[in-house]
Amino acid sequence: MNTADLLPLAVAVPLLGAALVAVAGRWLPRPGRDALTAVLATADVVCLALLWARTAPDGRAVSWLGGWTPSGGHSVGIVLVADRLGTGLALLTAVLVLAVVCYAWRYFDEPSGEHGGVFPALLLLFEAGMCGFALTGDLFDAFVFFELMGAVAYALTGYRIEDPRPLQGALAFGLVNSAAAYLSLLGIGLLYARTGELGLAQIGTALDQRAAAGHGRDALVVVAFVLVLAGPLVKAATAPFHFWLPDAHAVAPSPVCMLLSGVMVELGLYGVARIHRVVFAGAGGLPDAAVRDTLLAAGVLTALVGAVMCWQQRHLKRMLAFSTVGHIGLFLIGAALLDPAGLTGSAVYVAGHAGAKAALFGLTGVLLDRYGSVDEHGLHGRARELRFTGLLFVIGALALAGLPPFGTGLGKAVAEEAAGHWGGWLPAVFVLVSALTGGAVLRAALRVFGGFGAPPAEHPEVAATTGEGEEPEIREPGRRPPVPMLLVPAVLLASCLAVGVLPGVGRALAAGAAAFTDRGGYLAQTLGGAPAPAGAAPEAWWTVSGVLLGLLSALLAVGFATAAVRRDPGRGTGGLFRVTVLPLRRLHSGLLGDYIAWLAVGLAALLAALAAQL
């Protein structure tokens, strides 16, 4: 089997596996369903690991399905393209799905009989959509895979149908993301009308040829760029398209949250980078300066909004969800630099963040499993007995804060250094956002697992969504946490550490980033040509400044958390809070109409920002 044959197999294994589990689950007992799902998930991990190993660091594996190869630069076939970053993201997806499958072995009861195996089948179908999106080289098929993983994500979010809240969260998630997807489809239609092509490489080549023939960039290209990116930007939860994410995470089952925050939203960011680099980064697209400035502004806004809102939460799932929003902003800043160094930082950051965030959601599931609550205030001091869980929670919080030598700290350090060349103030954004998000999670750990500080007082002016009265996701509240529910988060945190201490991981992702930004090589190799060697890979290892900034953000997180638990619970809030934070909190109204309105406002602002620079 050659390398190209592994590409369709990486998508087919979970896709066909989902059908197999859905059918066989009607007769298999619960242990049999879990074992079959784990075997299928492991098979896809092995397939993608082989694909990663066989793909040259500066090259790509290309598979034209059915042998429909291009003729004269044109094609009607479906192409899958694997480079190190795309394959790495698909591999990350497969690993997290396997971790979630193992975590959920004893998490909650599943129906038997006709509906047996629905949950694991949905997990495998979700994996197929995410892997297909990471590996496709066709814009329309990217939309198809995008919608596949979206539709499954809606079903997984509302899986516990006996409680109306998951259904409401899934409805908001589905409608906002579907509206954005339809806008993306409209943008794809505009590009097809202009170029007659649907492949990423073919569209990019056709736009460049039009520019060479004297047909310069026009309004259609700018509008198509904004519309096509609507879906990925909403899926990535960039501000002001992020409102659906905390609502969905607050009600989705904890194993599902591990995938939503661990890899799904990052795939949206990957889509933004891939589509821009291949389709719109040439002579017929948009100037790099205009795209860079616009996406940098969006990244900074997303990072600050996510960090501020994260600090305000007491509902642990919403806290972690807003932490994801803040970190997505940091990832977007690195990717928006449009150079290999910034993209390397984001890639390493994503790899480390996936392990830390998935582990924290898994540990939150332990609290819900044990106490039927995810409320920081209501759980004050109640989890003192869960010492190992508390230790893991503290480690996860420090990893989010960027503490060396975790992979999150390494990615933060590399991205900070790259961002510092474009704006001396950008590293301060990384430090502040990491400190606030990590500090919020650490504050919760100190209160819940250590009982530090007086029980927090309630203030009407800062009332927040609590985590009390949650519908249990399990049938035996108060039981001892099953071993997989502790072992999986521990392994995920160890993987986050491994990203930061194994030099080979950073080097491989740096080489992948150099190939990712090599647009000419992608166009040539996808269309059957021989690419020129990619540029030199950037450095992706610790520096003195990176270590010091990582320690600074971790110390600030500890300081913020300590000050919060020692604060007099009888004190009210100041005028600055009412002027700055309360209006931001009120924007997160939970009303679907408001979220759709913000979708329109955000796209209009994006279009205006680009138009102003052209």
SULSULCOR-V29059 format. One record per backbone hydrogen bond with DSSP energy under -1.0 kcal/mol. NH is the residue of the N-H (numbers start at 1). CO is the residue of the C=O. E is the energy in kcal/mol with one decimal. If there is no record, write none. Layout:
NH,CO,E + NH,CO,E
This chain:
6,3,-1.3 + 9,5,-1.0 + 10,6,-2.0 + 12,8,-2.7 + 13,9,-2.5 + 15,11,-1.5 + 16,12,-3.2 + 17,13,-2.1 + 18,14,-2.1 + 19,15,-1.3 + 20,16,-2.3 + 21,17,-2.8 + 22,18,-2.4 + 23,19,-2.0 + 24,20,-3.2 + 25,21,-2.3 + 26,23,-1.3 + 27,24,-1.7 + 28,24,-2.4 + 33,29,-2.3 + 34,30,-2.5 + 35,31,-2.4 + 36,32,-2.4 + 37,33,-2.4 + 38,34,-2.3 + 39,35,-2.2 + 40,36,-2.2 + 41,37,-2.6 + 42,38,-2.4 + 43,39,-2.2 + 44,40,-1.7 + 45,41,-1.8 + 46,42,-2.4 + 47,43,-2.3 + 48,44,-2.6 + 49,45,-2.4 + 50,46,-2.3 + 51,47,-2.0 + 52,48,-2.6 + 53,49,-2.4 + 54,50,-2.3 + 55,51,-1.2 + 59,56,-1.8 + 61,82,-2.5 + 63,80,-2.6 + 65,78,-2.3 + 67,64,-2.0 + 68,65,-1.1 + 69,67,-2.0 + 71,74,-3.3 + 74,71,-1.2 + 80,63,-2.3 + 81,135,-2.9 + 82,61,-2.9 + 87,83,-2.9 + 88,84,-2.1 + 89,85,-2.3 + 90,86,-2.1 + 91,87,-2.8 + 92,88,-2.4 + 93,89,-2.2 + 94,90,-2.3 + 95,91,-2.5 + 96,92,-2.4 + 97,93,-2.4 + 98,94,-2.2 + 99,95,-2.3 + 100,96,-2.6 + 101,97,-2.6 + 102,98,-2.2 + 103,99,-2.6 + 104,100,-2.4 + 105,102,-1.1 + 115,112,-1.0 + 116,113,-1.7 + 118,115,-1.3 + 121,117,-1.9 + 122,118,-2.4 + 123,119,-2.0 + 124,120,-2.1 + 125,121,-2.3 + 126,122,-2.6 + 127,123,-2.1 + 128,124,-2.2 + 129,125,-2.0 + 130,126,-2.2 + 131,127,-2.8 + 132,128,-2.4 + 133,129,-2.0 + 134,130,-1.9 + 135,131,-1.5 + 136,132,-1.7 + 137,79,-2.5 + 139,198,-2.5 + 142,138,-1.9 + 143,139,-1.6 + 144,140,-2.0 + 145,141,-2.9 + 146,142,-2.3 + 147,143,-2.5 + 148,144,-2.2 + 149,145,-2.6 + 150,146,-1.8 + 151,147,-3.0 + 152,148,-2.1 + 153,149,-2.1 + 154,150,-2.2 + 155,151,-1.8 + 156,152,-2.6 + 157,153,-2.4 + 158,154,-2.0 + 159,156,-1.3 + 161,159,-1.8 + 163,160,-1.6 + 168,164,-2.1 + 169,165,-2.6 + 170,166,-2.6 + 171,167,-2.2 + 172,168,-2.3 + 173,169,-2.5 + 174,170,-3.1 + 175,171,-2.8 + 176,172,-2.2 + 177,173,-2.0 + 178,174,-2.3 + 179,175,-2.4 + 180,176,-1.9 + 181,177,-2.1 + 182,178,-2.3 + 183,179,-1.6 + 184,180,-2.1 + 185,181,-2.4 + 186,182,-2.0 + 187,183,-2.1 + 188,184,-2.4 + 189,185,-2.2 + 190,186,-1.9 + 191,187,-2.1 + 192,188,-2.5 + 193,189,-2.3 + 194,190,-1.7 + 195,191,-2.8 + 196,192,-2.4 + 200,137,-2.2 + 203,199,-2.7 + 204,200,-2.4 + 205,201,-2.3 + 206,202,-2.4 + 207,203,-2.4 + 208,204,-1.9 + 209,205,-2.3 + 210,206,-2.0 + 211,207,-1.9 + 212,208,-2.4 + 213,209,-1.6 + 214,211,-1.5 + 215,210,-2.7 + 216,214,-1.1 + 222,218,-1.5 + 223,219,-2.9 + 224,220,-2.7 + 225,221,-2.3 + 226,222,-2.0 + 227,223,-2.6 + 228,224,-3.0 + 229,225,-1.8 + 230,227,-1.1 + 233,229,-2.5 + 234,230,-2.2 + 235,231,-2.7 + 236,232,-2.2 + 237,234,-1.4 + 238,233,-2.0 + 241,238,-3.2 + 245,242,-1.5 + 248,244,-2.3 + 249,245,-2.8 + 250,246,-1.9 + 252,248,-1.8 + 257,253,-2.0 + 258,254,-1.5 + 260,256,-2.5 + 261,257,-2.4 + 263,259,-2.1 + 264,259,-2.4 + 265,260,-1.9 + 267,263,-1.6 + 268,264,-1.1 + 269,265,-1.3 + 270,266,-2.3 + 271,267,-2.3 + 272,268,-1.9 + 273,269,-2.2 + 274,270,-2.9 + 275,271,-2.6 + 276,272,-2.1 + 277,273,-2.4 + 278,274,-2.3 + 279,275,-2.1 + 285,282,-1.5 + 286,280,-2.2 + 291,287,-1.9 + 292,288,-3.2 + 293,289,-2.5 + 294,290,-1.9 + 295,291,-2.7 + 296,292,-2.5 + 297,293,-2.0 + 298,294,-2.0 + 299,295,-2.5 + 300,296,-2.6 + 301,297,-2.3 + 302,298,-2.5 + 303,299,-2.6 + 304,300,-2.4 + 305,301,-2.5 + 306,302,-2.6 + 307,303,-2.1 + 308,304,-2.5 + 309,305,-2.4 + 310,306,-2.0 + 311,307,-1.9 + 313,310,-1.3 + 316,374,-3.0 + 319,315,-2.6 + 320,316,-2.4 + 321,317,-2.1 + 322,318,-2.7 + 323,319,-1.8 + 324,320,-1.9 + 325,321,-1.8 + 326,322,-2.4 + 327,323,-2.4 + 328,324,-2.6 + 329,325,-1.8 + 330,326,-1.3 + 331,327,-2.7 + 332,328,-2.6 + 333,329,-1.9 + 334,330,-1.9 + 335,331,-2.4 + 336,332,-2.6 + 338,335,-1.5 + 343,339,-2.1 + 344,340,-2.5 + 345,341,-2.2 + 346,342,-2.1 + 347,343,-2.6 + 348,344,-2.6 + 349,345,-2.4 + 350,346,-2.8 + 351,347,-2.1 + 352,348,-2.3 + 353,349,-3.0 + 354,350,-2.3 + 356,352,-1.9 + 357,353,-3.2 + 358,354,-2.0 + 359,355,-1.8 + 360,356,-2.1 + 361,357,-2.2 + 362,358,-2.1 + 363,359,-2.4 + 364,360,-2.1 + 365,361,-1.9 + 366,362,-1.1 + 367,363,-1.5 + 368,364,-2.2 + 369,365,-2.5 + 370,366,-2.0 + 371,367,-3.3 + 372,368,-1.5 + 374,467,-1.8 + 376,314,-2.9 + 379,375,-2.1 + 380,377,-1.4 + 381,447,-2.4 + 382,379,-2.2 + 383,448,-1.8 + 386,383,-1.3 + 387,385,-1.6 + 390,386,-2.5 + 391,387,-2.5 + 392,388,-2.3 + 393,389,-2.2 + 394,390,-2.4 + 395,391,-2.3 + 396,392,-2.5 + 397,393,-2.1 + 398,394,-2.3 + 399,395,-2.2 + 400,396,-2.2 + 401,397,-1.6 + 402,399,-1.5 + 403,398,-2.1 + 406,403,-1.9 + 407,496,-2.5 + 410,406,-2.0 + 411,407,-2.8 + 412,408,-2.3 + 413,409,-2.4 + 414,410,-2.6 + 415,411,-2.5 + 416,412,-2.6 + 417,413,-2.1 + 418,414,-2.0 + 419,415,-2.8 + 420,416,-2.3 + 422,419,-1.4 + 423,419,-2.1 + 426,423,-1.7 + 430,426,-1.6 + 431,427,-2.3 + 432,428,-2.7 + 433,429,-2.6 + 434,430,-2.2 + 435,431,-2.3 + 436,432,-2.5 + 437,433,-2.4 + 438,434,-2.4 + 439,435,-2.3 + 440,436,-2.1 + 441,437,-1.8 + 442,438,-2.3 + 443,439,-2.7 + 444,440,-2.0 + 445,441,-2.1 + 446,442,-2.5 + 447,443,-2.0 + 448,444,-3.0 + 449,445,-2.2 + 452,446,-1.9 + 462,459,-1.7 + 463,460,-1.3 + 479,476,-1.7 + 486,483,-1.5 + 487,483,-3.0 + 488,484,-2.1 + 490,486,-1.6 + 491,487,-2.4 + 492,488,-2.4 + 493,489,-2.4 + 494,490,-2.0 + 495,491,-2.1 + 496,492,-1.8 + 497,493,-2.0 + 498,494,-2.3 + 499,495,-1.8 + 501,497,-1.2 + 502,498,-2.1 + 505,502,-1.3 + 507,503,-2.2 + 508,504,-2.3 + 509,505,-2.2 + 510,506,-2.3 + 511,507,-2.3 + 512,508,-2.1 + 513,509,-2.2 + 514,510,-2.0 + 515,511,-1.9 + 516,512,-2.4 + 517,513,-1.9 + 518,515,-1.0 + 519,517,-1.6 + 522,518,-1.8 + 523,519,-2.5 + 524,520,-2.5 + 525,521,-2.5 + 526,522,-2.2 + 527,523,-1.7 + 528,525,-1.0 + 529,524,-3.8 + 547,543,-2.5 + 548,544,-2.4 + 549,545,-2.6 + 550,546,-2.0 + 551,547,-2.6 + 552,548,-2.3 + 553,549,-2.4 + 554,550,-2.1 + 555,551,-2.7 + 556,552,-2.7 + 557,553,-2.1 + 558,554,-2.3 + 559,555,-2.6 + 560,556,-3.2 + 561,557,-2.5 + 562,558,-2.6 + 563,559,-2.5 + 564,560,-1.9 + 565,561,-2.1 + 566,562,-1.5 + 571,568,-1.8 + 578,574,-1.6 + 579,575,-1.9 + 580,576,-2.4 + 581,577,-1.3 + 582,577,-2.1 + 585,581,-2.4 + 586,582,-2.3 + 587,583,-1.1 + 589,587,-1.9 + 595,591,-1.6 + 596,592,-2.3 + 597,593,-2.1 + 598,594,-2.3 + 599,595,-1.6 + 600,596,-1.9 + 601,597,-2.5 + 602,598,-2.8 + 603,599,-2.0 + 604,600,-2.2 + 605,601,-2.5 + 606,602,-2.3 + 607,603,-2.5 + 608,604,-2.5 + 609,605,-2.6 + 610,606,-2.0 + 611,607,-2.6 + 612,608,-2.2 + 613,610,-1.1
